[in-house]
Amino acid sequence: MLSRLVHLLPPGVRAFLRRIPIFVRLYQWLQRGQLTRDRNALIGLVAMTVAIAVSAPASQTWFSPSAVVLTVLAGGLLLRVRSLAVLLGVVGAALLYDAIAVGFRKVGPGVIATIVITAVLAVVLARSRQQIGVKGLRGEWMLLELRNRLRRHGEMPKLPKGWDAKVVLLQAGGSSFGGDFVVSVCDGKKLEVALVDVSGKGVDAGTRALMLSGAFGGLLGSIEPDRFLPACNDYLHRQRWDEGFVTAVHLTIDLPTGEYVVESAGHPPAVQFDGGSGTWRVSSAKGIVLGVVPHMSSEPECGLLRRGDALLLYTDGLVEAPGRDLDAGIDRLLGEAERLVPSGFREGAEELVAEMAASRDDDCALVLIWRK
């Protein structure tokens, strides 16, 4: 932008400026490739810092020397580390000028300490953003987009008449990212759902969950259902997965008939609600945790969902607790699930997760599918 303004100057003025070395070097710097946003931001923040420094002696009410902290913060968001160092040098010179012009009492140790601490934080911020190649708030927008993609993966597809489902995900500590995720696909006649639990919780497990949700979502519906969990296991082995383990439960439902097959890979057992008797039955499907052995094996279970029946899939965050047996946690979950029947599955699913997760600091997920 500034290089374009130079070309608008009269030829005589440009010839005069070429005789001044500092302007020649500035012009050459601006001409090195296209003017980047980093340079524009640096020039703007330097100009703002100089304006504050020059105006402070005239009116400290509107232009306090401490106002340069705003340019330091903006520099941490917008500039690279090298450009930020230039800005901090200008800020230091501006403070020295104001200290001489308005007196050292006005620019006291408190103001200097505040600006120094802010400068350190700005350098740390700029360095972390430079390492991942983003500036400003773009990194937060990228994380927001990744979070939204993960949530869209967890949305249940539209089911035909006579079927309904509810997915509830609750991350540990109120985080937007967690290690539990759901992928599903439905072609109108067959529904496939996989509930996956990555070891760890919160943001630590969220990055791995983001990677696996895309991979597992691509496998689901693209291969035969009985090959889904082995294919996921093969994928983890190809990635040389050494950051914990992954459990999963895979459900396939033939929607016209209600027949289903559930497979487990080290996951807490699914449970079926029998609408006729009003009881919950724990599934016997079991298998080996994903990514542990090269060739996994599982023992699937087949069943039938009639009108009024339901299937409940969940992660260990709902049933595990330190010092308590897993079976005791499942019994408590089924006891709380009894409240789903009077109030309806859709309304009671979120209440069930909130009740079971109230005393835990772990990621929780629940998938409830029922036939009307």
Protein Blocks (a to p, Z undefined) as FASTA:
>chain_A
ZZmmmmmpcfklmmmmmmpmklmmmmmmmmnojadfklmmmmmmmmmmmmmmmmmmmomm
lmcfklmmmmmmmmmmmmcfklmmmmmmmmmmmmmmmmmmnopklmcfklmmmmmmmmmm
mmmmmmmmmmnopahjllmmmmmmmmmmmmmmmpccdddehiacddddddehhiabdfbd
cddddehjaccddddddedehjllmmmmmmmmmmmmmmnopacfklmmmmmmmmmmmnop
agbcaddddddddfknopacdddehiacdddddfknopacddfbdcddehkambdcdddd
dddddehiacddddfklmgcghiafklmmmmmmmmmmmmmmnopklmmmmmmmmmmmmpc
cdddddddddZZ
